């Protein structure tokens, strides 16, 4: 019960922030076939019930492959795109039509003891995507494979305003009545851009973007994406990452890549600070800056547990308010997750680094090093020649970063007179 209450309290700012926002969610055909699909539907309905305006774009690749195989037709691709001749188009229409009906049926269910109980959802779909043919590329005629020409934003916004979930399939229509097979990633990206969506959410098999060591890359700026695309090559992960970055460059504030195999991945990504997948965003998601008076409450919340453990010296709100200009902080979406303070020592060319603290959930991310570097920059700007630190628990951390063992006797007189012998802190110094 305690964990649930804590999660709900932490999620409440996001619940408020997401209300009345437009999210475009792309679920590939593999995700529809995954055993976790039912949970994803429940989570989408929950988002809808919290006031999120949802546009759901579905894929159909494995379903098309299955129909081609059943008819003895061989799939053809060029540059990663399906060549859709007339027999293939029949399979595409069959697969997409069945999927659309199946998804609408799932979203129409009224399941007891679930987020869908009494939801009475309206799902709307139709000829909302206008397409044009890709044509002939490198001598290859793509036939009925197309690309998005226009999204009917006025029609979609009207449906969203009526509290409908808008369902877009990977099919587009031309003004002459032709049907084109589209990439669901392209449909989702263009819909997010043209609608001015607040978020583009892309489901994939992986948790998000993984680095060379298999570790999740949690945040990226669009300008960092090309290097990863080169590393990933012609993989589906690269397609998702490229779509996410293109959407952000065109004005979508944030794009997320999450796993369709992990139960709750979508909610964890949207309602927790750490997230669950990979975020691509234009704005700075986390910033290192100097503190101001409005940060006092957040600083108190960060350092209080460490004070109770005896790791940090206790500071009252009044003391923090008086000394707030000494602090540098790391802020993540309004939450102060790390801090450090610089105290120049009177009548000397020395200063003290104090109150270095990092939220336990965000340790091992290099934030302590970033703060140390910022404090040293500030100290040098003030003409400080020697930086002291007094610690009871983290001696090795400072020694690994160039601090040398020192003593109370080496402290400038103004600081030595305040030394607390009961705490028996170790003294270290570093020449700047």
DRENDO-1510 file (C-alpha; in Angstrom, 1 decimal, always signed):
<recs>
REC; n; res; u; v; w
REC; 1; UNK; +0.0; +0.0; +0.0 .
REC; 2; UNK; +2.8; +2.4; +0.9 .
REC; 3; UNK; +4.5; +1.9; -2.5 .
REC; 4; UNK; +1.3; +2.5; -4.3 .
REC; 5; UNK; +0.6; +5.7; -2.4 .
REC; 6; UNK; +4.2; +6.9; -2.9 .
REC; 7; UNK; +4.0; +6.2; -6.7 .
REC; 8; UNK; +0.6; +8.0; -7.0 .
REC; 9; UNK; +2.0; +11.1; -5.2 .
REC; 10; UNK; +5.1; +11.2; -7.5 .
REC; 11; UNK; +2.8; +10.7; -10.5 .
REC; 12; UNK; +0.4; +13.4; -9.7 .
REC; 13; UNK; +2.4; +16.3; -11.3 .
REC; 14; UNK; +2.5; +14.3; -14.6 .
REC; 15; UNK; -1.2; +13.5; -14.4 .
REC; 16; UNK; -1.8; +17.3; -14.3 .
REC; 17; UNK; +0.8; +18.0; -17.0 .
REC; 18; UNK; -0.6; +15.4; -19.5 .
REC; 19; UNK; -4.2; +16.5; -19.2 .
REC; 20; UNK; -5.6; +17.9; -22.5 .
REC; 21; UNK; -2.3; +17.1; -24.3 .
REC; 22; UNK; -2.2; +15.3; -27.6 .
REC; 23; UNK; -0.2; +12.0; -27.8 .
REC; 24; UNK; +0.5; +10.2; -31.0 .
REC; 25; UNK; +1.2; +6.5; -30.2 .
REC; 26; UNK; +2.7; +4.1; -32.7 .
REC; 27; UNK; +2.3; +0.4; -32.1 .
REC; 28; UNK; +3.8; -1.9; -34.8 .
REC; 29; UNK; +2.1; -5.1; -35.9 .
REC; 30; UNK; +4.5; -7.1; -33.8 .
REC; 31; UNK; +3.2; -5.3; -30.8 .
REC; 32; UNK; -0.4; -6.1; -31.6 .
REC; 33; UNK; +0.6; -9.8; -31.7 .
REC; 34; UNK; +2.6; -9.7; -28.5 .
REC; 35; UNK; +1.0; -11.2; -25.3 .
REC; 36; UNK; +1.4; -7.8; -23.6 .
REC; 37; UNK; -1.0; -6.1; -26.1 .
REC; 38; UNK; -3.9; -6.4; -23.8 .
REC; 39; UNK; -2.0; -4.5; -21.1 .
REC; 40; UNK; -1.0; -1.8; -23.6 .
REC; 41; UNK; -4.7; -1.3; -24.4 .
REC; 42; UNK; -5.6; -1.0; -20.7 .
REC; 43; UNK; -2.8; +1.6; -20.3 .
REC; 44; UNK; -4.0; +3.6; -23.3 .
REC; 45; UNK; -7.5; +3.6; -21.9 .
REC; 46; UNK; -6.2; +4.9; -18.6 .
REC; 47; UNK; -4.4; +7.7; -20.4 .
REC; 48; UNK; -7.7; +8.6; -22.2 .
REC; 49; UNK; -9.5; +8.6; -18.9 .
REC; 50; UNK; -6.9; +11.0; -17.5 .
REC; 51; UNK; -7.7; +13.5; -20.2 .
REC; 52; UNK; -5.0; +12.7; -22.8 .
REC; 53; UNK; -6.1; +13.2; -26.4 .
REC; 54; UNK; -4.9; +10.0; -28.1 .
REC; 55; UNK; -4.1; +9.2; -31.7 .
REC; 56; UNK; -3.2; +5.5; -32.1 .
REC; 57; UNK; -1.3; +4.4; -35.2 .
REC; 58; UNK; -0.9; +0.7; -35.8 .
REC; 59; UNK; +1.4; -1.3; -38.1 .
REC; 60; UNK; +0.7; -4.5; -39.9 .
REC; 61; UNK; +4.0; -6.0; -41.2 .
REC; 62; UNK; +3.8; -9.5; -39.7 .
REC; 63; UNK; +0.2; -9.8; -40.5 .
REC; 64; UNK; +0.9; -8.9; -44.2 .
REC; 65; UNK; +3.8; -11.4; -44.3 .
REC; 66; UNK; +1.4; -14.1; -43.0 .
REC; 67; UNK; -1.1; -13.4; -45.7 .
REC; 68; UNK; +1.5; -13.3; -48.4 .
REC; 69; UNK; +2.8; -16.7; -47.3 .
REC; 70; UNK; -0.7; -18.2; -47.2 .
REC; 71; UNK; -1.1; -17.2; -50.9 .
REC; 72; UNK; +2.3; -18.3; -51.9 .
REC; 73; UNK; +3.5; -14.8; -52.7 .
REC; 74; UNK; +7.1; -13.8; -52.0 .
REC; 75; UNK; +7.6; -10.4; -50.2 .
REC; 76; UNK; +9.8; -7.8; -52.0 .
REC; 77; UNK; +11.7; -5.0; -50.4 .
REC; 78; UNK; +13.9; -2.2; -51.6 .
REC; 79; UNK; +15.8; +0.1; -49.2 .
REC; 80; UNK; +13.7; -1.3; -46.4 .
REC; 81; UNK; +10.4; -0.5; -48.0 .
REC; 82; UNK; +7.9; -3.1; -49.2 .
REC; 83; UNK; +7.2; -3.1; -53.0 .
REC; 84; UNK; +3.4; -3.3; -53.1 .
REC; 85; UNK; +2.2; -4.7; -56.4 .
REC; 86; UNK; -1.5; -5.4; -57.0 .
REC; 87; UNK; -1.5; -9.0; -55.4 .
REC; 88; UNK; +0.5; -7.6; -52.4 .
REC; 89; UNK; -2.0; -4.7; -52.0 .
REC; 90; UNK; -4.8; -7.2; -51.6 .
REC; 91; UNK; -2.9; -8.8; -48.7 .
REC; 92; UNK; -2.2; -5.4; -47.2 .
REC; 93; UNK; -5.9; -4.4; -47.3 .
REC; 94; UNK; -6.9; -7.7; -45.8 .
REC; 95; UNK; -4.4; -7.5; -43.0 .
REC; 96; UNK; -5.0; -3.8; -42.2 .
REC; 97; UNK; -8.8; -4.2; -42.3 .
REC; 98; UNK; -8.7; -7.2; -39.9 .
REC; 99; UNK; -6.3; -5.4; -37.6 .
REC; 100; UNK; -8.3; -2.3; -37.4 .
REC; 101; UNK; -11.4; -4.2; -36.5 .
REC; 102; UNK; -9.6; -6.2; -33.9 .
REC; 103; UNK; -8.1; -3.1; -32.3 .
REC; 104; UNK; -11.5; -1.3; -32.3 .
REC; 105; UNK; -13.0; -4.4; -30.7 .
REC; 106; UNK; -10.3; -4.4; -27.9 .
REC; 107; UNK; -10.9; -0.7; -27.2 .
REC; 108; UNK; -14.6; -1.3; -27.0 .
REC; 109; UNK; -14.4; -4.0; -24.3 .
REC; 110; UNK; -15.9; -3.3; -20.9 .
REC; 111; UNK; -13.9; -5.4; -18.5 .
REC; 112; UNK; -14.7; -5.6; -14.8 .
REC; 113; UNK; -12.1; -4.6; -12.3 .
REC; 114; UNK; -9.9; -3.0; -15.0 .
REC; 115; UNK; -9.3; +0.5; -16.4 .
REC; 116; UNK; -11.8; -0.3; -19.1 .
REC; 117; UNK; -14.7; -0.9; -16.8 .
REC; 118; UNK; -17.5; +1.6; -17.8 .
REC; 119; UNK; -15.1; +3.5; -20.1 .
REC; 120; UNK; -17.6; +3.6; -23.0 .
REC; 121; UNK; -14.9; +4.6; -25.5 .
REC; 122; UNK; -15.5; +5.9; -28.9 .
REC; 123; UNK; -12.9; +4.9; -31.5 .
REC; 124; UNK; -12.8; +6.9; -34.7 .
REC; 125; UNK; -11.0; +6.1; -38.0 .
REC; 126; UNK; -11.4; +6.9; -41.7 .
REC; 127; UNK; -9.8; +8.5; -44.6 .
REC; 128; UNK; -7.8; +10.9; -42.5 .
REC; 129; UNK; -4.4; +10.3; -44.3 .
REC; 130; UNK; -3.8; +11.5; -47.9 .
REC; 131; UNK; -1.0; +9.8; -49.6 .
REC; 132; UNK; +1.0; +9.9; -52.9 .
REC; 133; UNK; +3.0; +7.2; -54.6 .
REC; 134; UNK; +6.7; +6.8; -54.0 .
REC; 135; UNK; +7.1; +6.0; -57.7 .
REC; 136; UNK; +10.3; +4.5; -59.2 .
REC; 137; UNK; +13.5; +4.6; -57.2 .
REC; 138; UNK; +16.8; +3.3; -58.6 .
REC; 139; UNK; +14.8; +1.6; -61.4 .
REC; 140; UNK; +12.4; -0.1; -58.9 .
REC; 141; UNK; +8.7; +0.6; -59.2 .
REC; 142; UNK; +7.1; +0.6; -55.8 .
REC; 143; UNK; +3.6; +0.4; -57.3 .
REC; 144; UNK; +1.2; +0.9; -54.4 .
REC; 145; UNK; +3.7; +1.8; -51.8 .
REC; 146; UNK; +3.3; +5.4; -50.8 .
REC; 147; UNK; +4.2; +8.2; -48.5 .
REC; 148; UNK; +2.2; +10.6; -46.4 .
REC; 149; UNK; +1.1; +13.7; -48.3 .
REC; 150; UNK; -1.3; +15.3; -45.8 .
REC; 151; UNK; -2.9; +14.6; -42.4 .
REC; 152; UNK; -6.5; +15.8; -42.0 .
REC; 153; UNK; -5.7; +17.8; -38.8 .
REC; 154; UNK; -9.0; +19.5; -38.8 .
REC; 155; UNK; -10.9; +16.2; -38.9 .
REC; 156; UNK; -8.7; +14.6; -36.3 .
REC; 157; UNK; -8.9; +17.5; -33.9 .
REC; 158; UNK; -12.7; +17.5; -34.2 .
REC; 159; UNK; -12.8; +13.8; -33.3 .
REC; 160; UNK; -10.4; +14.4; -30.4 .
REC; 161; UNK; -12.5; +17.2; -29.2 .
REC; 162; UNK; -15.4; +14.8; -29.0 .
REC; 163; UNK; -13.3; +12.6; -26.7 .
REC; 164; UNK; -12.7; +9.9; -29.3 .
REC; 165; UNK; -9.6; +7.9; -29.7 .
REC; 166; UNK; -8.5; +8.3; -33.3 .
REC; 167; UNK; -7.1; +5.2; -34.9 .
REC; 168; UNK; -4.9; +5.6; -38.0 .
REC; 169; UNK; -4.0; +2.6; -40.1 .
REC; 170; UNK; -0.9; +2.4; -42.4 .
REC; 171; UNK; -3.1; +3.1; -45.5 .
REC; 172; UNK; -3.4; +6.4; -47.3 .
REC; 173; UNK; -5.8; +7.5; -50.1 .
REC; 174; UNK; -5.2; +9.7; -53.1 .
REC; 175; UNK; -7.6; +12.4; -54.4 .
REC; 176; UNK; -8.0; +10.0; -57.4 .
REC; 177; UNK; -9.2; +7.2; -55.2 .
REC; 178; UNK; -6.1; +5.1; -55.1 .
REC; 179; UNK; -5.0; +3.2; -52.0 .
REC; 180; UNK; -1.4; +3.2; -50.8 .
REC; 181; UNK; +0.5; +1.1; -48.4 .
REC; 182; UNK; +2.4; +3.3; -45.9 .
REC; 183; UNK; +5.0; +2.8; -43.2 .
REC; 184; UNK; +3.3; +3.2; -39.8 .
REC; 185; UNK; +6.4; +5.0; -38.5 .
REC; 186; UNK; +6.0; +7.6; -41.2 .
REC; 187; UNK; +2.2; +8.0; -40.5 .
REC; 188; UNK; +2.9; +8.5; -36.8 .
REC; 189; UNK; +5.7; +10.9; -37.3 .
REC; 190; UNK; +3.8; +13.1; -39.8 .
REC; 191; UNK; +0.6; +13.0; -37.7 .
REC; 192; UNK; +2.6; +14.1; -34.6 .
REC; 193; UNK; +4.3; +17.0; -36.6 .
REC; 194; UNK; +1.2; +18.2; -38.4 .
REC; 195; UNK; -1.1; +18.0; -35.3 .
REC; 196; UNK; +1.6; +19.8; -33.2 .
REC; 197; UNK; +1.4; +16.9; -30.7 .
REC; 198; UNK; +2.9; +17.2; -27.3 .
REC; 199; UNK; +4.4; +13.7; -27.6 .
REC; 200; UNK; +5.2; +11.0; -30.1 .
REC; 201; UNK; +5.4; +7.6; -28.5 .
REC; 202; UNK; +7.0; +4.8; -30.5 .
REC; 203; UNK; +6.7; +1.2; -29.4 .
REC; 204; UNK; +9.5; -1.3; -30.2 .
REC; 205; UNK; +10.7; -4.7; -29.1 .
REC; 206; UNK; +13.6; -3.2; -27.1 .
REC; 207; UNK; +13.3; -1.2; -23.9 .
REC; 208; UNK; +14.6; +1.8; -25.9 .
REC; 209; UNK; +17.9; +2.7; -27.5 .
REC; 210; UNK; +20.7; +0.5; -26.2 .
REC; 211; UNK; +24.4; +1.5; -26.4 .
REC; 212; UNK; +27.2; -0.8; -27.4 .
REC; 213; UNK; +27.3; -2.3; -23.9 .
REC; 214; UNK; +23.6; -3.1; -24.0 .
REC; 215; UNK; +22.8; -0.3; -21.5 .
REC; 216; UNK; +19.7; +1.9; -22.0 .
REC; 217; UNK; +20.3; +5.4; -23.3 .
REC; 218; UNK; +17.7; +7.3; -21.4 .
REC; 219; UNK; +17.9; +10.8; -22.9 .
REC; 220; UNK; +19.1; +12.3; -26.2 .
REC; 221; UNK; +19.0; +15.6; -28.0 .
REC; 222; UNK; +18.2; +15.4; -31.8 .
REC; 223; UNK; +21.7; +16.5; -32.7 .
REC; 224; UNK; +23.1; +13.4; -30.9 .
REC; 225; UNK; +21.0; +11.0; -32.9 .
REC; 226; UNK; +23.1; +10.8; -36.2 .
REC; 227; UNK; +26.0; +9.2; -34.4 .
REC; 228; UNK; +23.7; +6.5; -33.1 .
REC; 229; UNK; +22.1; +6.0; -36.5 .
REC; 230; UNK; +25.5; +5.3; -38.0 .
REC; 231; UNK; +26.2; +2.7; -35.3 .
REC; 232; UNK; +22.8; +1.0; -35.6 .
REC; 233; UNK; +22.9; +0.7; -39.4 .
REC; 234; UNK; +19.7; -0.5; -41.2 .
REC; 235; UNK; +17.9; -1.8; -38.1 .
REC; 236; UNK; +14.4; -1.2; -36.9 .
REC; 237; UNK; +15.8; +0.5; -33.8 .
REC; 238; UNK; +17.4; +3.0; -36.2 .
REC; 239; UNK; +14.0; +3.6; -37.9 .
REC; 240; UNK; +12.4; +4.4; -34.6 .
REC; 241; UNK; +15.2; +6.7; -33.5 .
REC; 242; UNK; +15.2; +8.5; -36.8 .
REC; 243; UNK; +11.4; +9.1; -36.6 .
REC; 244; UNK; +11.7; +10.3; -33.0 .
REC; 245; UNK; +14.5; +12.8; -33.9 .
REC; 246; UNK; +12.7; +14.1; -37.1 .
REC; 247; UNK; +9.6; +14.7; -35.1 .
REC; 248; UNK; +11.5; +16.7; -32.5 .
REC; 249; UNK; +13.3; +18.8; -35.1 .
REC; 250; UNK; +9.9; +19.6; -36.6 .
REC; 251; UNK; +8.5; +20.9; -33.4 .
REC; 252; UNK; +7.2; +17.9; -31.4 .
REC; 253; UNK; +8.4; +18.6; -27.9 .
REC; 254; UNK; +9.3; +15.1; -26.9 .
REC; 255; UNK; +9.5; +11.7; -28.5 .
REC; 256; UNK; +9.7; +8.4; -26.5 .
REC; 257; UNK; +10.8; +4.9; -27.5 .
REC; 258; UNK; +9.4; +2.2; -25.2 .
REC; 259; UNK; +9.0; -1.6; -25.2 .
REC; 260; UNK; +5.8; -3.3; -26.2 .
REC; 261; UNK; +6.9; -6.5; -24.5 .
REC; 262; UNK; +7.2; -5.0; -21.0 .
REC; 263; UNK; +4.1; -4.6; -18.9 .
REC; 264; UNK; +3.6; -1.1; -17.7 .
REC; 265; UNK; +6.5; +0.4; -19.8 .
REC; 266; UNK; +4.3; +3.2; -21.2 .
REC; 267; UNK; +3.0; +4.3; -17.8 .
REC; 268; UNK; +6.5; +4.1; -16.2 .
REC; 269; UNK; +7.9; +6.3; -19.0 .
REC; 270; UNK; +5.1; +8.9; -18.7 .
REC; 271; UNK; +4.6; +9.0; -15.0 .
REC; 272; UNK; +8.0; +8.6; -13.3 .
REC; 273; UNK; +11.0; +10.9; -13.4 .
REC; 274; UNK; +13.5; +8.2; -14.4 .
REC; 275; UNK; +11.2; +6.9; -17.2 .
REC; 276; UNK; +11.4; +3.5; -18.7 .
REC; 277; UNK; +12.6; +4.0; -22.3 .
REC; 278; UNK; +14.5; +6.5; -24.4 .
REC; 279; UNK; +13.5; +10.1; -24.5 .
REC; 280; UNK; +14.4; +12.4; -27.5 .
REC; 281; UNK; +13.7; +16.0; -26.7 .
REC; 282; UNK; +14.8; +19.4; -27.9 .
REC; 283; UNK; +14.8; +21.1; -24.6 .
REC; 284; UNK; +17.3; +20.4; -21.9 .
REC; 285; UNK; +15.8; +17.6; -19.8 .
REC; 286; UNK; +18.3; +18.1; -16.9 .
REC; 287; UNK; +20.2; +21.2; -16.1 .
REC; 288; UNK; +23.1; +22.2; -13.8 .
REC; 289; UNK; +22.6; +25.8; -12.5 .
REC; 290; UNK; +23.1; +28.1; -9.5 .
REC; 291; UNK; +20.5; +27.9; -6.9 .
REC; 292; UNK; +18.0; +30.7; -6.0 .
REC; 293; UNK; +15.6; +31.3; -3.1 .
REC; 294; UNK; +12.8; +29.3; -4.8 .
REC; 295; UNK; +15.0; +26.2; -4.5 .
REC; 296; UNK; +15.2; +26.1; -0.7 .
REC; 297; UNK; +12.3; +23.7; -0.3 .
REC; 298; UNK; +13.8; +21.2; -2.9 .
REC; 299; UNK; +17.2; +21.4; -1.3 .
REC; 300; UNK; +15.8; +20.7; +2.2 .
REC; 301; UNK; +14.0; +17.6; +0.8 .
REC; 302; UNK; +17.3; +16.4; -0.9 .
REC; 303; UNK; +19.6; +16.8; +2.1 .
REC; 304; UNK; +17.4; +16.0; +5.0 .
REC; 305; UNK; +17.8; +12.2; +4.7 .
REC; 306; UNK; +21.6; +12.6; +4.6 .
REC; 307; UNK; +21.5; +14.9; +7.6 .
REC; 308; UNK; +19.4; +12.3; +9.6 .
REC; 309; UNK; +22.1; +9.7; +8.8 .
REC; 310; UNK; +24.8; +12.1; +10.1 .
REC; 311; UNK; +26.5; +12.3; +6.7 .
REC; 312; UNK; +25.8; +16.0; +6.3 .
REC; 313; UNK; +25.8; +18.8; +8.8 .
REC; 314; UNK; +22.3; +19.9; +9.6 .
REC; 315; UNK; +21.1; +23.2; +8.0 .
REC; 316; UNK; +17.8; +24.9; +8.9 .
REC; 317; UNK; +15.6; +26.5; +6.4 .
REC; 318; UNK; +16.8; +29.9; +7.7 .
REC; 319; UNK; +20.4; +28.9; +7.1 .
REC; 320; UNK; +19.7; +27.7; +3.6 .
REC; 321; UNK; +17.8; +30.8; +2.7 .
REC; 322; UNK; +20.8; +32.9; +3.9 .
REC; 323; UNK; +23.4; +30.8; +2.1 .
REC; 324; UNK; +21.4; +29.9; -1.0 .
REC; 325; UNK; +23.8; +31.7; -3.3 .
REC; 326; UNK; +26.6; +29.4; -2.3 .
REC; 327; UNK; +24.8; +26.4; -3.9 .
REC; 328; UNK; +24.9; +24.9; -7.3 .
REC; 329; UNK; +22.2; +22.3; -8.2 .
REC; 330; UNK; +21.2; +19.7; -10.8 .
REC; 331; UNK; +17.5; +20.0; -11.6 .
REC; 332; UNK; +15.5; +17.4; -13.4 .
REC; 333; UNK; +11.9; +18.3; -14.4 .
REC; 334; UNK; +11.5; +20.6; -11.4 .
REC; 335; UNK; +13.1; +18.1; -9.0 .
REC; 336; UNK; +16.4; +19.0; -7.4 .
REC; 337; UNK; +18.4; +15.8; -7.6 .
REC; 338; UNK; +21.9; +16.9; -6.6 .
REC; 339; UNK; +23.6; +19.9; -5.0 .
REC; 340; UNK; +26.9; +21.2; -3.7 .
REC; 341; UNK; +28.0; +24.5; -2.1 .
REC; 342; UNK; +31.1; +26.7; -2.2 .
REC; 343; UNK; +32.0; +28.7; +0.9 .
REC; 344; UNK; +35.0; +31.1; +0.5 .
REC; 345; UNK; +37.0; +31.2; +3.7 .
REC; 346; UNK; +37.6; +34.7; +5.1 .
REC; 347; UNK; +41.1; +36.2; +5.1 .
REC; 348; UNK; +42.5; +33.5; +2.8 .
REC; 349; UNK; +42.7; +32.4; -0.8 .
REC; 350; UNK; +40.9; +29.1; +0.1 .
REC; 351; UNK; +37.4; +27.9; +0.0 .
REC; 352; UNK; +35.4; +24.9; +1.3 .
REC; 353; UNK; +33.3; +22.5; -0.8 .
REC; 354; UNK; +30.4; +21.4; +1.3 .
REC; 355; UNK; +27.0; +19.7; +1.2 .
REC; 356; UNK; +27.7; +17.6; -1.9 .
REC; 357; UNK; +24.6; +15.4; -2.2 .
REC; 358; UNK; +23.0; +13.3; -4.9 .
REC; 359; UNK; +19.5; +11.8; -4.8 .
REC; 360; UNK; +20.0; +7.9; -4.4 .
REC; 361; UNK; +17.9; +7.3; -7.5 .
REC; 362; UNK; +20.3; +9.3; -9.6 .
REC; 363; UNK; +23.7; +8.2; -8.4 .
REC; 364; UNK; +26.2; +6.6; -10.7 .
REC; 365; UNK; +25.3; +9.1; -13.5 .
REC; 366; UNK; +28.3; +11.4; -13.1 .
REC; 367; UNK; +26.3; +14.2; -11.5 .
REC; 368; UNK; +28.7; +14.4; -8.5 .
REC; 369; UNK; +31.6; +14.9; -11.0 .
REC; 370; UNK; +29.6; +17.6; -12.8 .
REC; 371; UNK; +28.9; +19.5; -9.6 .
REC; 372; UNK; +32.6; +19.2; -8.5 .
REC; 373; UNK; +33.7; +20.6; -11.8 .
REC; 374; UNK; +31.2; +23.5; -11.5 .
REC; 375; UNK; +32.3; +24.3; -7.9 .
REC; 376; UNK; +36.0; +24.3; -9.0 .
REC; 377; UNK; +35.1; +26.7; -11.9 .
REC; 378; UNK; +33.4; +29.0; -9.5 .
REC; 379; UNK; +36.3; +28.8; -7.0 .
REC; 380; UNK; +38.9; +29.7; -9.7 .
REC; 381; UNK; +36.7; +32.6; -10.8 .
REC; 382; UNK; +36.9; +33.9; -7.2 .
REC; 383; UNK; +40.7; +33.5; -7.2 .
REC; 384; UNK; +40.6; +30.5; -4.8 .
REC; 385; UNK; +44.0; +28.6; -4.8 .
REC; 386; UNK; +43.1; +25.7; -2.4 .
REC; 387; UNK; +39.8; +23.9; -2.1 .
REC; 388; UNK; +39.1; +22.1; +1.1 .
REC; 389; UNK; +36.5; +19.4; +1.9 .
REC; 390; UNK; +35.5; +17.9; +5.2 .
REC; 391; UNK; +33.9; +14.4; +5.1 .
REC; 392; UNK; +33.0; +11.5; +7.3 .
REC; 393; UNK; +31.9; +8.9; +4.7 .
REC; 394; UNK; +33.1; +9.7; +1.2 .
REC; 395; UNK; +36.9; +10.1; +1.6 .
REC; 396; UNK; +37.8; +7.7; -1.2 .
REC; 397; UNK; +35.5; +9.5; -3.7 .
REC; 398; UNK; +37.3; +12.7; -3.1 .
REC; 399; UNK; +40.8; +11.1; -3.2 .
REC; 400; UNK; +40.0; +9.6; -6.5 .
REC; 401; UNK; +39.3; +13.1; -7.8 .
REC; 402; UNK; +42.6; +14.7; -6.8 .
REC; 403; UNK; +42.0; +15.7; -3.2 .
REC; 404; UNK; +44.9; +15.0; -0.8 .
REC; 405; UNK; +44.7; +14.1; +2.9 .
REC; 406; UNK; +45.1; +17.2; +5.0 .
REC; 407; UNK; +44.5; +18.2; +8.6 .
REC; 408; UNK; +42.7; +20.7; +10.8 .
REC; 409; UNK; +46.0; +22.5; +11.3 .
REC; 410; UNK; +46.2; +23.3; +7.6 .
REC; 411; UNK; +42.8; +24.9; +7.5 .
REC; 412; UNK; +42.7; +28.7; +7.4 .
REC; 413; UNK; +42.1; +30.1; +10.9 .
REC; 414; UNK; +38.6; +31.3; +10.1 .
REC; 415; UNK; +37.6; +27.7; +9.2 .
REC; 416; UNK; +39.7; +25.8; +11.8 .
REC; 417; UNK; +38.0; +27.7; +14.6 .
REC; 418; UNK; +34.6; +26.2; +13.5 .
REC; 419; UNK; +35.8; +22.6; +13.2 .
REC; 420; UNK; +33.5; +20.2; +15.0 .
REC; 421; UNK; +35.8; +17.7; +16.8 .
REC; 422; UNK; +32.7; +15.6; +17.8 .
REC; 423; UNK; +32.0; +14.8; +14.1 .
REC; 424; UNK; +35.8; +14.1; +13.6 .
REC; 425; UNK; +35.5; +14.8; +9.9 .
REC; 426; UNK; +38.5; +14.0; +7.7 .
REC; 427; UNK; +40.1; +17.0; +6.0 .
REC; 428; UNK; +41.2; +16.9; +2.3 .
REC; 429; UNK; +42.5; +19.7; +0.1 .
REC; 430; UNK; +43.1; +20.2; -3.6 .
REC; 431; UNK; +45.2; +22.8; -5.3 .
REC; 432; UNK; +43.4; +24.7; -8.1 .
</recs>
